[in-house]
Amino acid sequence: MVACLQRYTLGLSAGLCALAFSPQLTSSAAIAQVAIAPTKVVAVPATGAVASAGTSEVAPQTAKHYFIEFRARAAQSYGHTFSIYGRINAQGKIVSSQVAGLHPFTESAIPWMIGHVVLVPSEIGPSDGDTEDQYVLARFRVVLNEAEYKKVTTFIKQLQDKSPVWHAVLYNCNAFVGDIARFMGFETPTSTLAMPQEYIDKLRDLNIKRTNLAGVIGTPVAVEDAAVLRAAALRAMERHKKSATSGNSTSGNSTSSESTSSKSSP
């Protein structure tokens, strides 16, 4: 059975990243698409600069101390789109955040493969790799004041409470991102049949200049390009690796010295 599904999925076009549900197909709302992801993550790093984040001089009710960012990341499959949202400081650095995403339940590849044929149960939190900047391919950020943030997070919670199912073609990550973006008053790409990076890039291009418009929740802002974010994350990983290697080397030399001294003692 699995072998048949593998042959089936290999025959699918790589472009079958998403096709939003029509009202006739489902009443569920979407949250984010799957990827067979790299590594399990439990913490969200602080990243990214926002050009027009709120400062202490801005009135509390209008200060943009919150954000939502739609992202695409690399994966062993065709990739993944999801949302990350939370608080930022005056410099636009992420202070705290959480991820909302729709993907097949469990980390097994089997539900993902079956999900190209039939609807499968989903999970609605982060998937592996969502919070690792070295995998980010595209990003579109919107800054929010407190009232706007409450509206957006309430909508996301409503989507999650519906426990939507996942399907690679009918209902996946691009459909979820489109649901949230449309709720916020933004334009979405006419077709969700796109690779994650292409979908997020298009979403950003359609809306980056849509500021101070009636019916739009939040203010789109320019942030560092995803390539800059990836490069910074990789440099940080390399520094950590060198530091760990250096620490191990020092510890080894110390142990060797102590061992020699012990043998020389009466």
NUNUZA-965982 format. One record per residue (C-alpha): residue in three letters; x, y, z. Coordinates in steps of 0.5 Angstrom, whole numbers, padded with zeros to 4 digits, always signed. Each point is the difference from the previous one (the first is absolute). Layout:
# residues N
ALAXYZ;...
This chain:
# residues 266
MET+0000+0000+0000;VAL+0006+0005+0002;ALA+0004-0002-0006;CYS-0007+0002-0005;LEU+0000+0006+0004;GLN+0007+0002-0001;ARG-0001-0001-0007;TYR-0006+0004-0001;THR+0003+0006+0004;LEU+0006+0000-0004;GLY-0004+0001-0006;LEU-0003+0006+0003;SER+0002+0007-0003;ALA+0005+0003+0005;GLY-0005+0006-0001;LEU-0006-0003+0004;CYS+0002+0004+0006;ALA-0007+0002+0001;LEU-0007+0001-0002;ALA-0005+0003+0004;PHE-0006-0003+0002;SER-0006+0002-0003;PRO-0006+0001+0005;GLN-0004-0006-0003;LEU+0006-0004+0002;THR+0001+0002+0007;SER-0002+0004+0005;SER+0006+0000+0004;ALA+0005+0006+0000;ALA+0008-0001-0002;ILE+0006+0001+0004;ALA+0007-0003-0003;GLN+0003-0005-0005;VAL+0005-0006+0002;ALA+0007-0001-0002;ILE+0004-0006+0002;ALA+0004+0004+0004;PRO+0007+0000+0003;THR+0001+0001+0007;LYS-0005+0000+0006;VAL+0000+0007+0003;VAL-0002+0003+0007;ALA+0002+0007+0000;VAL-0001+0006-0005;PRO+0006+0004-0001;ALA-0001+0008+0000;THR+0001+0003-0007;GLY-0001+0005-0005;ALA-0001+0007+0000;VAL-0006+0004-0001;ALA+0001+0007-0004;SER-0006+0003+0004;ALA-0001-0003+0006;GLY-0003+0004+0006;THR+0004+0004+0005;SER-0001+0002+0007;GLU-0003+0007-0002;VAL-0006-0004-0004;ALA-0006+0000+0004;PRO-0001-0007+0003;GLN-0007-0001-0004;THR+0004+0001-0007;ALA+0007-0002+0002;LYS+0002-0006-0005;HIS+0003-0005+0005;TYR-0003-0006-0003;PHE+0001-0004-0007;ILE-0002-0005-0004;GLU+0004-0003-0005;PHE-0001-0005-0006;ARG+0006-0004-0002;ALA+0002-0005-0005;ARG+0005-0005+0002;ALA+0004-0006-0003;ALA-0001-0007+0001;GLN+0001-0007-0003;SER-0006+0001-0004;TYR-0002+0006-0003;GLY+0000+0004+0006;HIS-0005+0003+0005;THR-0004+0007+0001;PHE-0002+0002+0007;SER-0001+0006+0005;ILE+0004+0002+0006;TYR-0003+0006+0004;GLY+0002+0003+0007;ARG+0003+0006+0003;ILE+0006+0004-0003;ASN+0004+0006+0003;ALA+0001+0007-0002;GLN+0006-0002-0005;GLY-0005-0006-0003;LYS+0004-0006+0003;ILE-0005-0005+0002;VAL-0001-0001+0008;SER-0005-0006+0000;SER-0003-0004-0005;GLN-0004-0006-0002;VAL-0002-0004-0006;ALA-0006-0002-0003;GLY+0000-0005-0006;LEU-0004-0005-0003;HIS+0003-0007-0002;PRO-0001-0007+0001;PHE+0000-0003+0007;THR+0006-0004+0002;GLU+0007+0001-0003;SER-0001-0006-0004;ALA+0001+0001-0007;ILE-0006-0005-0001;PRO-0006+0005+0001;TRP+0003+0005-0004;MET+0000-0005-0006;ILE-0007-0002+0001;GLY-0002+0007+0001;HIS+0002+0001-0008;VAL-0006-0005-0001;VAL-0005+0001+0006;LEU-0001+0005+0005;VAL+0004-0002+0007;PRO+0000+0003+0007;SER+0004+0006+0001;GLU+0004+0003+0005;ILE+0000+0008+0001;GLY+0006+0002+0004;PRO+0007+0000-0003;SER+0003-0005-0004;ASP+0008-0002+0000;GLY+0004+0006-0002;ASP-0005+0005+0000;THR+0004+0004+0005;GLU+0007-0001-0003;ASP+0002+0006-0004;GLN+0005-0004-0004;TYR-0006-0003-0004;VAL-0004+0007-0001;LEU-0001+0001-0008;ALA-0005+0006+0000;ARG-0004+0004+0005;PHE-0005+0006+0001;ARG-0001+0003+0006;VAL-0006+0005+0003;VAL+0001+0004+0006;LEU-0006+0001+0005;ASN-0002+0004+0006;GLU-0003-0004+0006;ALA-0008+0000-0003;GLU+0002-0002-0007;TYR+0004-0006+0003;LYS-0006-0002+0004;LYS-0004+0000-0006;VAL+0005-0004-0004;THR+0002-0005+0006;THR-0008-0001+0001;PHE-0001-0002-0007;ILE+0006-0005+0000;LYS-0002-0003+0006;GLN-0007-0001-0003;LEU+0003-0004-0006;GLN+0004-0004+0005;ASP-0006-0002+0004;LYS-0003-0003-0007;SER+0005-0005+0000;PRO+0001+0000-0008;VAL+0002-0006-0004;TRP+0006+0000-0005;HIS+0000-0001-0007;ALA+0006+0001-0004;VAL-0004+0003-0006;LEU-0007+0002+0003;TYR+0002+0003+0007;ASN+0007+0002+0002;CYS+0005+0005+0002;ASN-0001+0005-0005;ALA-0008+0000+0001;PHE+0001+0001+0007;VAL+0005+0006-0001;GLY-0005+0003-0005;ASP-0006-0001+0005;ILE+0004+0004+0005;ALA+0002+0005-0005;ARG-0007+0001-0003;PHE-0003+0001+0007;MET+0005+0006+0001;GLY-0002+0003-0006;PHE+0006-0002-0004;GLU+0000-0002-0008;THR+0002-0007-0001;PRO+0003-0004-0006;THR-0006-0002-0005;SER+0003-0007+0000;THR+0003-0004+0006;LEU+0003-0005-0005;ALA+0007+0003+0002;MET+0006-0002+0003;PRO+0000+0003+0008;GLN+0006+0005-0002;GLU-0004+0002-0006;TYR-0007+0001+0004;ILE+0003+0004+0005;ASP+0004+0004-0004;LYS-0006+0002-0004;LEU-0004+0001+0006;ARG+0005+0005+0002;ASP+0001+0004-0007;LEU-0008+0000+0000;ASN+0000+0004+0007;ILE+0006+0003+0002;LYS-0002+0007-0002;ARG-0008-0001+0003;THR+0001+0004+0006;ASN-0005+0005+0003;LEU-0006-0003-0004;ALA-0007-0001+0003;GLY-0001-0007+0001;VAL+0007-0002+0001;ILE+0003-0003+0007;GLY+0007+0002+0001;THR+0005+0003-0004;PRO+0005-0004-0004;VAL+0007+0002+0001;ALA+0007-0002-0004;VAL+0004-0005+0004;GLU+0007-0003-0002;ASP+0000-0004-0006;ALA-0001-0008+0002;ALA+0007-0001-0003;VAL+0003+0005+0005;LEU-0004-0003+0006;ARG+0003-0007-0003;ALA+0007+0002+0000;ALA+0000+0003+0007;ALA-0003-0006+0003;LEU+0005-0004-0004;ARG+0006+0004+0003;ALA-0003+0000+0007;MET+0000-0008-0001;GLU+0007+0000-0002;ARG+0002+0004+0006;HIS-0003-0004+0005;LYS+0003-0006-0004;LYS+0007+0003+0001;SER-0001+0002+0007;ALA-0003-0007+0002;THR+0006-0003-0004;SER+0005+0004+0004;GLY-0003-0001+0007;ASN+0000-0008-0001;SER+0008+0001-0002;THR+0001+0004+0006;SER-0003-0005+0004;GLY+0003-0006-0003;ASN+0007+0004+0001;SER-0002+0001+0007;THR-0002-0007+0002;SER+0007-0003-0004;SER+0004+0005+0005;GLU-0004-0002+0006;SER+0001-0007-0002;THR+0008+0000-0001;SER+0000+0004+0007;SER-0003-0005+0003;LYS+0004-0006-0003;SER+0006+0004+0003;SER-0002+0001+0007;PRO+0003-0005+0005;
